[in-house]
Each structure stands twice: as structure tokens, then as C-alpha cells.
Amino acid sequence: MSEADDLYFEAVRYGLEIPEDLHRASPAERAAAWNGVGPERMPLVRDMLSHLLGFLKAAAFVHDWRYYKALGTHADWRAANAQMERNCYALIRRKLRWWQFWRRPGLTASTEGARLAVDSAAGRSAYEDAYKARVKREFTPGPEVMG
């Protein structure tokens, strides 16, 4: 099983909001959608955030799926970001054990920071890039149609 499959099953286990098409996705498609926590254009930052925010990775995976299947609208972008925030808080509430109370402020701050990042101009640009990649991947005719 891939890391994306593990994160999908974790999202299901903790009752996160999951788009219906993610439930029907193949393991290969889930793996293609997952690219880690943080900005794609900054691999070192992404690796660091994926390690530091491992607790919230299932929420980030669902968010990556939403971007992978982007509709290209402002409303879809805002909805994906709001869903990520709700999923992060759901993980904090459902996954954090009582003896880990000292982690709650840091995870809450991380959730707020993530929401600010995805709602920024750079976040919008990442969403638009994901939408363009989806159009190219799903709606551009292949060579067999062109020839």
C-alpha cells in the first residue's frame, strides 16, 4: 500500500469530510494526487512540513485530492480550503489523546497557518496550476484522437 492509501484510510477512520469521487478512486489515482504537505514549488519546505505536520497529513491528502480534481472556480477553491481546515480540526479533536494536551496549541496554530497559506495569492496560483494540470490530464485528446 502507498502512503496515499494509508492517508485515505486514516481519513476514513477519523471521519473526515471526503469527496465521493475519492472513495471511488483507484490506489494509483490516489497516489498521483498526493504530493505532500506544503507548496509544490518548494520541495525542501514540503519535505520539512510533511515531517513536522505528520499528525495532519490525512487532512492535507484530502486537500490535495480536491486540488487534483479542481473545478477551476473561486467557489471550489474556497470550499477545498475550508474543508481542509475543518478536517484538520476534526483530526485534532478525534486523534489527539488526552495526555497529548500540550500538542493542541501547536496543531491549532499549524491549522491556522495552513489556512492562511492556502487562502493566499500563492495558494490560489497553486490551485490554478492544479486545475490546468487536470484539464491537460483529463480533457486533452491523446495522439490516437489527433491522428
N, C-alpha and C positions, 0 to 999 in steps of 0.2 A: 504494500500500500504506500502511496505517496504522502508527502506532508499535507498536500491539499485534501486528500481523503481523510486523513486524521483530523484536520481542522473542520472539515464538513461534519464529521460525526460528532466532534466536540460541540459544534454549533447546534446540532440536533439535540444532543444530550442536555444542554443547558437551556433549551427552549428559546433560542434566538430567533428573531424575525428573519426568515429565509424566503427568498423569492421562489415561486413554484417551479420555474424553469431550472433552478439549481438542484431541486430534488430529482428532476428527470435527467440531469446531465451525466454524461459518462465520466469515468475516472480520468480519462485523457483530457476531456474538456475542462474538468475542474482543475487539473494540473496546469493547463495552458493559461487559465485565468489568474492563478495565484502567482504573485511576484514579490511578496514580502511586504513588510511594514515600512512605509515611507516613500519618498519620491524616487521614481524610476531613474531619473536623470542623475541621481547621486548614489551610486552603488555602495560606497563606504558608509554613508549615513543610513542607508536602507539596511545594511547588514547589522549595524550597531543597534538601530531601533528594533529590528526583528528579534535581536537577542534580549535587549532591555525590556521590551514590551511583550514578551512571550505570553504573559498572562492574558493579553487582549488580542492575540493573533487570530482567534476564531472570528471575532468581530471584523478584523481587518480583511480576513479572507472573504467574508460575505460582501464587504465593501468593494473588494477587488472584482468580485463577480458582477456586482451592479455596474461597475465601470466597464468591465469586459462586454457586458450586454447593454451598453449605454444607448439610450434613445436619441441623444443629442439635444435635448431640450433643457431649458433652465430649470423647469419644474422637476425633471428627472434627476438632475444633478443635485438640487437641494434635497430631494427626497432620499437619495442614496446617502448623502452626508448626515442627514437627520437620523436615518436608520442605523448608521454606524455608531452614532453617539448613543442611541437607545440600547443597541446591542452591547456596547462597552459597559454601560451602567448595569445592564442585566447580568453580564459576567461578574462584575464586582459584587452584586447582590447575591448571586447564586453560587458562585465558585469560591469566593473568599470565605475561609473558615473563621470562626470567632477568635481564635488565638492569633490570627494574622491581622488583627485590627490596625496595627501600625502601618500596614501597606495601603490602607484605604485612601489616605490623603494624597499619596503619590500617584496612585492609579486614577483617582478623580482628576488630579491636575493633568495627568497624561491624556485623559479623555478630553478635557477642555482644550488642551494644546492641539490634539489631533483634529478636533472640530474646527479650530481656528485655521489650521493648516489647510484642510480640505476645502474650507469656505473662502480661501484667499484667491487672488488672481492666478497664482501658480497652480492651485488646486483646480480651478476652472480650466486652465490650459491643459492639465493632465487629463481631465475629463474629455475635453475636445479631442485630444490626441487619441484617447481610447475609443471614442466614437468613430473617428476616421479609420482607425485600425479595424473596427468592427465592420464598417462599410466595405472596406477593402477585402476583408476576410470572408464575409458572408454574402455580399451583394455584387461583387465584381465578377463578371463571367470569366471562366477559365479558358485556356487555349483551345479546348475541344469545342467551345461555342464560337469562339472568334474565327476559327479557320474553316 
